[in-house]
Amino acid sequence: MRIFKYFLGIGLGLCLLAACQQSPKEGAGNKDADSLTSELDTITQAETADSMEKTSVGTLEESLIAQGLVKVQDIDSSIVVHLRYSTSNNFVGVDVYGDFDEAYMQPEPAHMLAQANQYLKEINPDYSLYIYDAVRPRSVQQILWDTLDMPVAQKYKYVADPQEGSIHNYGAAVDLTIADAEGQPIDMGTDFDYFGVLAYPVREEEMLETGKLTEAQVANRRLLRKVMTRAGFSTITSEWWHFNAMSRAEANQRYGIVE
């Protein structure tokens, strides 16, 4: 019996020793598991962020559709769309749309725009309309208003007060140019959202006479105005790229502001 107890004690001691020797390995195993869990958490967070971003874009489109607007390219897929406010290359230097880069308008203005594009192609089959901005929800208008760093009295020259609303906010105005066969904007003498008289249609003759605009640049602007006004849009005096499908009063009566 004493011999049995002796060997039993030795056996238990060896087991305990083996367990102690293995504990560092087990610790390393736990560390690997923790590392893997951390990596999985990182991947999950990235996927979640990506999902939220996609959901945000999807939610905006769903909201626009729910408010009765239509995607311009669903009516005419040859119209080029590149929302300038979906990049940081704009007059406030801020991307206000993120991954959203679609042109939505109220149905009637959207069909008017498709008609203007058809008129353009009748004149030059290689040309297409190229949209910089279409409907602009009031929430986006607020961002532009708040971000533009200049006195309020000056802001009104370039951005409509979100409380009053721009015709863009109703889905009845569009900012655009003409694209060539390669999908690139043709020369209009200034970039989109250029602040200054060089962009004013009302001053084009003066700019032409002084050599600040060329004949070709003015001809391109006139072509854009020709097809847009033929389709029923109206111009404004200070931006060659901006066209209204109707007055703000009519847009407000018919549609209401897009939030």
C-alpha positions as CSV (number, residue, x, y, z in Angstrom):
1,M,0.0,0.0,0.0
2,R,2.8,2.4,0.9
3,I,4.5,1.6,-2.4
4,F,1.3,2.2,-4.3
5,K,0.9,5.6,-2.6
6,Y,4.5,6.4,-3.4
7,F,4.1,5.8,-7.1
8,L,0.7,7.5,-7.1
9,G,2.3,10.6,-5.6
10,I,5.1,10.5,-8.3
11,G,2.5,10.2,-11.1
12,L,0.5,13.2,-9.8
13,G,3.6,15.3,-9.5
14,L,4.6,14.5,-13.1
15,C,1.2,15.4,-14.3
16,L,1.3,18.8,-12.5
17,L,4.8,19.4,-13.9
18,A,3.6,18.7,-17.4
19,A,0.7,21.0,-17.0
20,C,2.9,23.8,-15.8
21,Q,5.3,23.3,-18.7
22,Q,2.4,23.5,-21.2
23,S,0.9,26.6,-19.8
24,P,3.2,29.0,-21.8
25,K,2.1,27.2,-25.0
26,E,-1.5,27.5,-24.0
27,G,-0.9,31.2,-23.3
28,A,0.6,31.6,-26.8
29,G,-2.5,29.9,-28.2
30,N,-4.8,32.3,-26.3
31,K,-2.7,35.2,-27.7
32,D,-3.2,34.0,-31.3
33,A,-6.9,33.6,-30.7
34,D,-7.1,37.2,-29.3
35,S,-5.2,38.4,-32.3
36,L,-7.6,36.6,-34.7
37,T,-10.6,38.0,-32.8
38,S,-9.2,41.5,-33.1
39,E,-8.6,41.1,-36.9
40,L,-12.1,39.8,-37.3
41,D,-13.5,42.8,-35.3
42,T,-11.5,45.1,-37.6
43,I,-12.9,43.4,-40.7
44,T,-16.4,43.5,-39.3
45,Q,-16.1,47.2,-38.5
46,A,-14.9,48.0,-42.0
47,E,-17.7,45.9,-43.6
48,T,-20.2,47.7,-41.3
49,A,-18.9,51.1,-42.3
50,D,-19.1,50.1,-45.9
51,S,-22.6,48.8,-45.4
52,M,-23.6,52.0,-43.7
53,E,-22.2,54.1,-46.5
54,K,-24.1,52.1,-49.1
55,T,-27.2,52.3,-47.0
56,S,-26.8,56.0,-46.8
57,V,-26.6,56.3,-50.6
58,G,-29.5,53.9,-51.0
59,T,-31.6,55.8,-48.5
60,L,-31.0,59.1,-50.4
61,E,-32.1,57.5,-53.6
62,E,-35.1,55.8,-52.0
63,S,-36.1,59.2,-50.5
64,L,-35.9,60.9,-53.8
65,I,-37.9,58.2,-55.5
66,A,-40.5,58.3,-52.7
67,Q,-40.8,62.1,-53.3
68,G,-41.7,61.4,-56.9
69,L,-38.4,62.2,-58.6
70,V,-36.9,60.1,-61.4
71,K,-33.3,59.3,-62.5
72,V,-32.4,61.3,-65.6
73,Q,-30.3,58.4,-67.1
74,D,-33.3,56.1,-66.8
75,I,-35.0,58.4,-69.4
76,D,-31.9,59.0,-71.5
77,S,-28.8,56.9,-70.7
78,S,-26.6,58.9,-73.2
79,I,-26.7,62.0,-70.8
80,V,-23.4,62.1,-68.9
81,V,-23.7,62.6,-65.1
82,H,-20.8,63.7,-62.9
83,L,-22.1,65.5,-59.8
84,R,-19.4,68.1,-58.9
85,Y,-20.7,68.2,-55.3
86,S,-20.0,64.5,-55.1
87,T,-16.3,65.4,-55.2
88,S,-14.3,68.0,-53.3
89,N,-13.6,69.8,-56.6
90,N,-16.2,72.5,-56.1
91,F,-16.5,76.0,-54.8
92,V,-16.8,74.9,-51.1
93,G,-14.1,72.3,-51.4
94,V,-16.3,69.7,-49.7
95,D,-17.8,66.4,-50.9
96,V,-21.5,66.8,-49.8
97,Y,-22.9,63.7,-51.6
98,G,-20.3,61.0,-50.8
99,D,-20.8,58.0,-53.1
100,F,-24.1,59.3,-54.5
101,D,-23.5,60.4,-58.1
102,E,-26.9,60.3,-59.8
103,A,-29.0,63.0,-61.4
104,Y,-32.6,63.1,-60.2
105,M,-35.3,65.6,-61.2
106,Q,-39.0,65.9,-61.2
107,P,-40.5,63.8,-64.1
108,E,-41.5,66.7,-66.4
109,P,-38.1,68.6,-66.1
110,A,-36.3,65.2,-66.6
111,H,-38.2,64.6,-69.8
112,M,-37.5,68.2,-71.0
113,L,-33.8,67.5,-70.4
114,A,-34.0,64.3,-72.5
115,Q,-35.6,66.4,-75.2
116,A,-32.9,69.0,-75.1
117,N,-30.3,66.2,-75.4
118,Q,-32.1,64.9,-78.5
119,Y,-32.0,68.4,-80.0
120,L,-28.3,68.6,-79.3
121,K,-27.7,65.2,-81.0
122,E,-29.6,66.4,-84.1
123,I,-27.1,69.2,-84.4
124,N,-24.0,67.2,-83.4
125,P,-24.4,63.4,-82.9
126,D,-21.1,63.2,-81.0
127,Y,-22.3,65.6,-78.3
128,S,-24.3,64.8,-75.1
129,L,-25.5,66.9,-72.2
130,Y,-23.2,66.6,-69.2
131,I,-24.8,67.2,-65.7
132,Y,-23.0,68.8,-62.9
133,D,-26.0,69.0,-60.5
134,A,-29.7,68.3,-60.7
135,V,-32.0,68.0,-57.7
136,R,-30.3,69.3,-54.5
137,P,-32.0,68.4,-51.3
138,R,-32.4,71.2,-48.8
139,S,-30.1,69.4,-46.4
140,V,-27.3,69.7,-49.0
141,Q,-28.2,73.3,-49.7
142,Q,-27.7,73.9,-46.0
143,I,-24.2,72.4,-46.1
144,L,-23.3,74.6,-49.0
145,W,-24.7,77.7,-47.3
146,D,-22.9,77.0,-44.0
147,T,-19.6,76.0,-45.7
148,L,-19.3,79.0,-48.0
149,D,-16.9,81.3,-46.2
150,M,-18.1,84.8,-47.0
151,P,-20.4,87.4,-45.6
152,V,-24.1,86.6,-45.8
153,A,-24.8,89.5,-48.1
154,Q,-22.3,88.0,-50.5
155,K,-23.5,84.4,-50.2
156,Y,-26.8,85.3,-51.9
157,K,-24.9,85.8,-55.2
158,Y,-23.8,82.2,-55.3
159,V,-26.0,80.1,-53.0
160,A,-29.7,80.4,-52.3
161,D,-30.8,80.6,-48.7
162,P,-31.9,77.1,-47.7
163,Q,-34.9,78.6,-45.8
164,E,-36.1,80.2,-49.1
165,G,-35.0,77.4,-51.3
166,S,-33.4,77.2,-54.7
167,I,-35.2,75.8,-57.8
168,H,-32.6,73.0,-57.5
169,N,-34.2,72.2,-54.1
170,Y,-37.5,71.4,-56.0
171,G,-35.9,69.2,-58.6
172,A,-36.7,71.7,-61.3
173,A,-33.3,73.1,-62.2
174,V,-30.1,71.7,-63.6
175,D,-26.4,72.7,-63.9
176,L,-24.8,71.3,-67.0
177,T,-22.6,71.6,-70.0
178,I,-21.9,69.7,-73.2
179,A,-19.6,66.7,-73.5
180,D,-17.7,65.6,-76.6
181,A,-17.5,62.1,-78.1
182,E,-15.0,61.2,-75.3
183,G,-17.4,62.3,-72.6
184,Q,-15.3,65.3,-71.8
185,P,-16.7,68.8,-71.3
186,I,-16.2,71.2,-74.2
187,D,-14.6,74.6,-73.7
188,M,-17.1,77.2,-72.3
189,G,-14.5,79.8,-71.3
190,T,-14.8,79.1,-67.5
191,D,-15.2,76.1,-65.3
192,F,-18.5,75.3,-63.6
193,D,-19.2,77.5,-60.5
194,Y,-16.8,80.1,-61.6
195,F,-17.4,83.3,-59.6
196,G,-17.0,86.3,-61.8
197,V,-18.4,88.2,-64.8
198,L,-16.6,85.9,-67.2
199,A,-19.3,83.3,-66.5
200,Y,-22.2,85.8,-67.0
201,P,-24.2,85.2,-70.2
202,V,-25.3,88.8,-70.1
203,R,-21.7,90.0,-70.3
204,E,-20.5,87.6,-73.1
205,E,-20.5,90.2,-75.9
206,E,-18.3,92.5,-73.8
207,M,-16.0,89.6,-72.9
208,L,-15.8,88.7,-76.6
209,E,-14.9,92.2,-77.6
210,T,-12.2,92.5,-75.0
211,G,-10.8,89.1,-76.0
212,K,-11.5,87.5,-72.6
213,L,-13.7,84.9,-74.3
214,T,-13.2,83.4,-77.8
215,E,-15.7,83.0,-80.6
216,A,-15.6,79.2,-80.1
217,Q,-16.3,79.5,-76.4
218,V,-19.3,81.8,-76.9
219,A,-20.6,79.6,-79.7
220,N,-20.5,76.6,-77.4
221,R,-22.5,78.5,-74.8
222,R,-25.0,79.6,-77.4
223,L,-25.4,76.0,-78.5
224,L,-26.1,74.9,-75.0
225,R,-28.7,77.7,-74.5
226,K,-30.2,76.9,-77.9
227,V,-31.1,73.3,-77.1
228,M,-32.1,74.0,-73.5
229,T,-34.4,76.9,-74.3
230,R,-35.9,75.0,-77.2
231,A,-36.8,72.2,-74.7
232,G,-38.5,74.8,-72.4
233,F,-35.8,75.7,-70.0
234,S,-35.0,79.3,-69.1
235,T,-31.6,80.9,-68.4
236,I,-30.2,83.2,-65.8
237,T,-27.9,86.2,-66.3
238,S,-25.0,85.2,-64.1
239,E,-24.3,81.4,-64.8
240,W,-23.9,79.9,-68.2
241,W,-24.4,76.4,-66.8
242,H,-27.7,77.0,-64.9
243,F,-31.2,76.3,-66.4
244,N,-34.6,76.4,-64.8
245,A,-37.5,74.3,-66.0
246,M,-40.0,76.7,-64.3
247,S,-40.1,79.5,-61.8
248,R,-39.6,78.9,-58.1
249,A,-43.2,79.9,-57.4
250,E,-44.5,77.3,-59.9
251,A,-42.1,74.6,-58.6
252,N,-43.2,75.3,-55.0
253,Q,-46.9,75.1,-56.0
254,R,-46.4,71.9,-58.0
255,Y,-43.8,70.0,-56.0
256,G,-42.6,71.5,-52.8
257,I,-39.0,71.4,-51.5
258,V,-37.1,68.1,-51.6
259,E,-35.7,67.6,-48.1
